[in-house]
Amino acid sequence: MSGRYALGQVVRLKKNHPCGSNEWRIIRVGMDFRLKCLGCGRSVLLPRSQFERRVKEILEDPYE
């Protein structure tokens, strides 16, 4: 599962952001993931374990 996520992918999380969007772009991958909200532009940092539990689906993969 560690090679499943990459920079630039757009993912949908299970819960909505307070702005109403639930789509995020991955801008950092490692022990932590930095995500940028596609609704309001805010970025958040999530530990890998928390991120993998919250991901619902991968919407866009720039490398395919």
Contacts in CASP RR format, 6 or more apart in sequence:
PFRMAT RR
TARGET T0000
AUTHOR 0000-0000-0000
METHOD contacts of the structure
MODEL  1
MSGRYALGQVVRLKKNHPCGSNEWRIIRVGMDFRLKCLGCGRSVLLPRSQ
FERRVKEILEDPYE
1 52 0 8 1.000
4 58 0 8 1.000
5 11 0 8 1.000
5 26 0 8 1.000
5 29 0 8 1.000
5 33 0 8 1.000
5 51 0 8 1.000
5 55 0 8 1.000
5 58 0 8 1.000
6 26 0 8 1.000
6 29 0 8 1.000
6 61 0 8 1.000
6 62 0 8 1.000
6 63 0 8 1.000
7 26 0 8 1.000
7 27 0 8 1.000
7 28 0 8 1.000
7 29 0 8 1.000
8 25 0 8 1.000
8 26 0 8 1.000
8 27 0 8 1.000
8 62 0 8 1.000
9 25 0 8 1.000
9 26 0 8 1.000
9 58 0 8 1.000
9 60 0 8 1.000
9 61 0 8 1.000
9 62 0 8 1.000
10 23 0 8 1.000
10 24 0 8 1.000
10 25 0 8 1.000
10 26 0 8 1.000
10 38 0 8 1.000
10 58 0 8 1.000
10 59 0 8 1.000
10 60 0 8 1.000
11 23 0 8 1.000
11 24 0 8 1.000
11 26 0 8 1.000
11 35 0 8 1.000
11 55 0 8 1.000
11 56 0 8 1.000
11 57 0 8 1.000
11 58 0 8 1.000
11 59 0 8 1.000
12 22 0 8 1.000
12 23 0 8 1.000
12 24 0 8 1.000
12 55 0 8 1.000
12 56 0 8 1.000
12 57 0 8 1.000
12 58 0 8 1.000
12 59 0 8 1.000
13 22 0 8 1.000
13 24 0 8 1.000
13 54 0 8 1.000
13 55 0 8 1.000
13 56 0 8 1.000
14 22 0 8 1.000
14 54 0 8 1.000
14 55 0 8 1.000
14 56 0 8 1.000
15 22 0 8 1.000
15 54 0 8 1.000
16 22 0 8 1.000
17 24 0 8 1.000
17 37 0 8 1.000
17 39 0 8 1.000
17 40 0 8 1.000
17 42 0 8 1.000
19 37 0 8 1.000
19 39 0 8 1.000
19 40 0 8 1.000
19 42 0 8 1.000
20 39 0 8 1.000
21 37 0 8 1.000
21 38 0 8 1.000
21 39 0 8 1.000
21 40 0 8 1.000
22 56 0 8 1.000
23 37 0 8 1.000
23 38 0 8 1.000
23 39 0 8 1.000
23 59 0 8 1.000
24 35 0 8 1.000
24 36 0 8 1.000
24 37 0 8 1.000
24 38 0 8 1.000
25 35 0 8 1.000
25 36 0 8 1.000
25 38 0 8 1.000
26 33 0 8 1.000
26 34 0 8 1.000
26 35 0 8 1.000
27 34 0 8 1.000
27 35 0 8 1.000
27 36 0 8 1.000
27 43 0 8 1.000
28 34 0 8 1.000
28 45 0 8 1.000
30 48 0 8 1.000
31 47 0 8 1.000
31 48 0 8 1.000
32 45 0 8 1.000
32 46 0 8 1.000
32 47 0 8 1.000
32 48 0 8 1.000
33 45 0 8 1.000
33 46 0 8 1.000
33 47 0 8 1.000
33 48 0 8 1.000
33 51 0 8 1.000
34 43 0 8 1.000
34 44 0 8 1.000
34 45 0 8 1.000
35 43 0 8 1.000
35 44 0 8 1.000
35 45 0 8 1.000
35 46 0 8 1.000
35 51 0 8 1.000
36 42 0 8 1.000
36 43 0 8 1.000
37 43 0 8 1.000
37 44 0 8 1.000
46 54 0 8 1.000
END
